[in-house]
Amino acid sequence: MDEVHAEAAPAKVNLALHVTNRRSDGYHELESLVVFAGVADELVARPAKRDSLKVTGPFAAAAGTGDSNLVSRAVAAFRSRWPDHVETGLAIELVKNLPVAAGLGGGSADAAAALRLMAGLGEADIAFADLSAVALALGADVPACLLSRPTEVRGVGEILHPLRAFPRTHIVLVNPLVPVVTADVFRRLQSRQNPPLPSLPAPLTRPAQLGLWLAETRNDLEPPAISLLPVIGELIAELARVDGCILARMSGSGGTVFALFASASRAHQAAHDLRERYKTYWVAAAPLTLPD
């Protein structure tokens, strides 16, 4: 293998998230439209005698190291399933650019990036279905993060329908840097059996189409998250007033709020204005990844 290999772990954004059922095992069935933004954590791997993980970057302190980190767990799970695929140990550096417990799938995206990286190091091809099964055992969001492209997600995260088309759009992400614990949000969820997502237009090619569809959807975790952290609701209201905003909503279980734009210039201007106003918040503007 070459001396250095790198893999990006893009931020995952739930444009819509419907909680449709709670199963007898305690897991929730969801329906979601998931997209990925051009802002990411990064993994860099070098051959070594044994596997190791170093976490750097602006959010390293909150990410954790060692066996508890999802990257370490992903590497161990991959080696257990395919023990001879990667011949050397790997010294992995995780550059943590995304806030933690932010509703952006950061840990899941990191784990998925580790699986993609390791799968690419060996000579044999690994079927996506097999890699996805390992991913699902690591966490419900990890299979979608393996794809890192616009995808309808159902079940507990195992049913994936990648979109063949998606409009060119840009997103602004804002996080007040207060962690939101997913379990706390679900505990405050009043209804666990809600209507499913409406059918998507086919093909979905224009921002106006996307906006009309999103107007008929929800994030069912948004109200309980706002009850825990009211600033989420304040940010949504402020972003919704920005000129050109197609939709403002919370992503995942929070506390990141997003605004969707058809124009890159309007997205970057909105991000600039937000940084000026909220100097202690994390703010990013980026394009959304398109289907291959």
C-alpha positions, 0 to 999 in steps of 0.5 A: 500500500502507499504511504498515506491514504485519506478519506473524507467523512462528510456532514450528514443532514436530515432534510426531513425526518419522520418517526413512524413507529417504535419497535418492541426492541426499543428502536425507532423506525424512521423515514428520512431524506438524507444529504451530505454537505461539502464540509467534513471530518478527515481520516488520514492513514499510514502503515504501522506495526499496529492499529492506532488512532489519534484525534486532532482538529477543533473538536478533538477534545469532545470526540474521544479516543481509543476503543470508544471512538467509532473509528476504532470500532469500525477498524476492529469490526472490519478486521474481524470480518476480513482479517486478511484484507489489509496486511499492515496495521494502520496509524489513523489520524482523525481530523475532527472538523465537525461539532460533536453531538450536533445532529450531523452524523459525525461519528457515524460518518467517521466510522463509514469513512474508516470502512471505505478507507480499509475496503480500498486498501486491499486488492479484493473487492468487497460488496457494498451489501457486506460492508453495509452489514458491518456498518449497521452493526456499528450504528443506524446512521453508518450505512447511509454515511457509507454512500454519502449521497442523497438517499431515502432512508427507512427502517432503523437505517438499513433500507437505503434508496439512493436518489438518481437525481438531485438539484444543485443546492447549497446549505448553511449549517449553524450550531450553537456548540451546545451538545444535544443528547439524542436519547434526551430528545427521544424521551421528550418525543410525544408521538412515536407513530407519525405519518410517513414521508410523501413520495418524492418527485421523479426525477427530482432536478429543480430546487423549487421541486425540492422546496415544495416537497419539503414543505409537506415534510417535518423533522419530528425530533425538532419540537422536543429538541427545541424544548431542551434547547430553545435557541434551536427554534430561534435560529430556525426562525432567523434563517427562514427570514433570509432572502433566498432560503428554501427551507430552514429546519433542524438536522437529525436530533439537533442542535445543528440548524440548516438553511437550504439555498439554490444560490451559492452566493446567497448561502455564503452571504448568509453564513458571513452574516451569521458569523458576524452576529454569533461569533461563538457559534459554528457556522459553515456554508457548502454545496450538497453532494450530488448523485454520481 
